[in-house]
Amino acid sequence: MRASSSDSVTECVKDYECLIEGIEFFLGLQQEIVKQGNIEAIRRHYEQHPEDKLCHIYRPGTREIVLCRRSGIEAIERMAIRLITETPSGHDLSRRRIAEIISERILQVAIDRVTDDEELVQTLKTYRSLIPISVRASALRPDPSGLRPTSP
């Protein structure tokens, strides 16, 4: 059973807020590190929450790492799954690649201060235009072996 459009928007907004909270948490830790002059705050956090180690997304344009909590990364994964499910032939797309694209676009949404829920969802759904045409075209061609093509 497919979720209604308003349910999808609500879930997308919740996931967006979860990601932003995770980023803001680490921004606070980074400020504490600067104040204290050492990395003790982040070390303590990683000892208490090892699941957050190596969790990051990239700043659009510069590709600088932006630290995030595991819950934020999981929110991006949920968005990717939802968007794949809502897209015709979405099962042919790589969940990992769409999650990468969403993570890049979501920071731009925050930078642009998008506040309208529908606009947020529409911006995130533009991931389709970033998938190489050859990958999208392969999803439309039948596979003679009977296997469905997937993106890398």
C-alpha positions as CSV (number, residue, x, y, z in Angstrom):
1,M,0.0,0.0,0.0
2,R,1.4,3.4,-1.0
3,A,1.5,6.3,1.4
4,S,-0.5,9.3,0.5
5,S,1.3,12.4,-0.8
6,S,0.7,14.3,2.5
7,D,2.1,11.3,4.5
8,S,5.2,11.2,2.3
9,V,5.7,15.0,2.8
10,T,5.3,14.6,6.5
11,E,7.8,11.7,6.7
12,C,10.3,13.6,4.5
13,V,10.1,16.6,6.7
14,K,10.6,14.5,9.8
15,D,13.6,12.9,8.2
16,Y,15.0,16.3,7.1
17,E,14.6,17.6,10.7
18,C,16.3,14.5,12.1
19,L,19.3,15.0,9.8
20,I,19.5,18.7,10.6
21,E,19.4,17.9,14.4
22,G,22.3,15.5,13.9
23,I,24.4,18.1,12.0
24,E,23.6,20.8,14.6
25,F,24.7,18.5,17.4
26,F,28.1,18.1,15.8
27,L,28.3,21.8,15.1
28,G,27.8,22.4,18.8
29,L,30.6,19.9,19.6
30,Q,32.9,21.6,17.2
31,Q,32.2,25.0,18.9
32,E,33.1,23.3,22.2
33,I,36.3,21.9,20.7
34,V,37.3,25.4,19.6
35,K,36.5,26.9,23.0
36,Q,38.4,24.2,24.9
37,G,41.3,23.9,22.5
38,N,41.1,20.1,22.4
39,I,39.0,17.3,20.9
40,E,37.9,15.9,24.3
41,A,34.2,16.6,23.6
42,I,34.1,14.7,20.4
43,R,36.2,11.8,21.8
44,R,33.8,11.5,24.7
45,H,30.8,11.5,22.4
46,Y,32.3,8.8,20.2
47,E,33.1,6.6,23.2
48,Q,29.4,6.9,24.3
49,H,28.0,6.7,20.8
50,P,30.3,4.6,18.6
51,E,27.5,4.3,16.0
52,D,28.2,8.0,15.1
53,K,31.8,7.4,14.0
54,L,32.4,7.9,10.3
55,C,28.9,9.4,9.8
56,H,29.1,12.4,7.5
57,I,27.7,14.0,4.4
58,Y,29.3,16.5,2.1
59,R,28.8,20.2,1.7
60,P,27.5,21.0,-1.7
61,G,30.1,22.5,-4.1
62,T,33.2,22.2,-1.9
63,R,32.6,18.5,-0.9
64,E,33.8,19.3,2.6
65,I,32.8,16.7,5.2
66,V,30.0,17.7,7.5
67,L,29.7,15.5,10.6
68,C,26.4,14.0,11.4
69,R,24.8,11.5,13.8
70,R,23.9,8.0,12.6
71,S,20.2,8.9,13.0
72,G,20.7,11.5,10.3
73,I,22.3,9.1,7.9
74,E,19.4,6.7,8.5
75,A,17.0,9.5,7.8
76,I,18.6,10.0,4.4
77,E,18.3,6.2,3.7
78,R,14.6,6.4,4.6
79,M,14.1,9.3,2.2
80,A,15.9,7.4,-0.6
81,I,13.8,4.3,-0.1
82,R,10.6,6.4,-0.1
83,L,11.6,8.3,-3.2
84,I,12.5,5.1,-5.0
85,T,9.2,3.5,-4.0
86,E,7.3,6.5,-5.4
87,T,9.2,6.7,-8.7
88,P,8.1,4.6,-11.7
89,S,10.9,2.1,-12.3
90,G,12.4,3.3,-9.0
91,H,13.5,-0.3,-8.1
92,D,16.0,0.0,-10.9
93,L,17.9,2.8,-9.1
94,S,20.7,2.4,-6.6
95,R,19.5,3.3,-3.1
96,R,23.1,4.2,-2.1
97,R,23.5,6.6,-5.1
98,I,20.2,8.3,-4.4
99,A,21.0,8.6,-0.7
100,E,24.3,10.3,-1.7
101,I,22.5,12.7,-4.0
102,I,19.9,13.4,-1.3
103,S,22.6,14.1,1.2
104,E,24.2,16.6,-1.1
105,R,20.9,18.3,-2.0
106,I,19.6,18.3,1.6
107,L,22.4,20.6,2.8
108,Q,21.7,22.9,-0.1
109,V,18.1,23.0,1.0
110,A,19.2,24.0,4.5
111,I,21.6,26.6,3.2
112,D,18.9,28.1,1.0
113,R,16.6,28.1,4.1
114,V,13.7,26.3,2.4
115,T,10.8,26.4,4.8
116,D,7.9,25.2,2.7
117,D,7.4,21.4,3.2
118,E,6.2,20.8,-0.4
119,E,9.1,22.7,-1.8
120,L,11.5,20.7,0.4
121,V,10.1,17.4,-1.0
122,Q,10.1,18.7,-4.6
123,T,13.8,19.8,-4.3
124,L,14.8,16.4,-3.0
125,K,12.9,14.6,-5.7
126,T,15.0,16.4,-8.4
127,Y,17.6,13.6,-7.8
128,R,16.2,12.0,-11.0
129,S,17.9,14.7,-13.1
130,L,21.3,13.9,-11.5
131,I,21.2,10.2,-12.5
132,P,23.2,9.7,-15.7
133,I,20.9,9.4,-18.8
134,S,22.4,6.0,-19.7
135,V,21.3,4.6,-16.3
136,R,17.8,6.0,-16.7
137,A,17.6,4.7,-20.3
138,S,18.8,1.2,-19.2
139,A,15.8,1.1,-16.8
140,L,13.5,1.5,-19.8
141,R,15.1,-1.2,-22.0
142,P,14.1,-4.8,-21.5
143,D,16.9,-7.1,-20.4
144,P,17.1,-10.1,-22.7
145,S,18.3,-12.3,-19.8
146,G,15.2,-11.4,-17.8
147,L,17.3,-9.7,-15.1
148,R,16.5,-6.2,-14.2
149,P,19.3,-3.7,-14.7
150,T,20.5,-1.7,-11.7
151,S,22.6,1.4,-11.4
152,P,26.1,1.2,-10.1
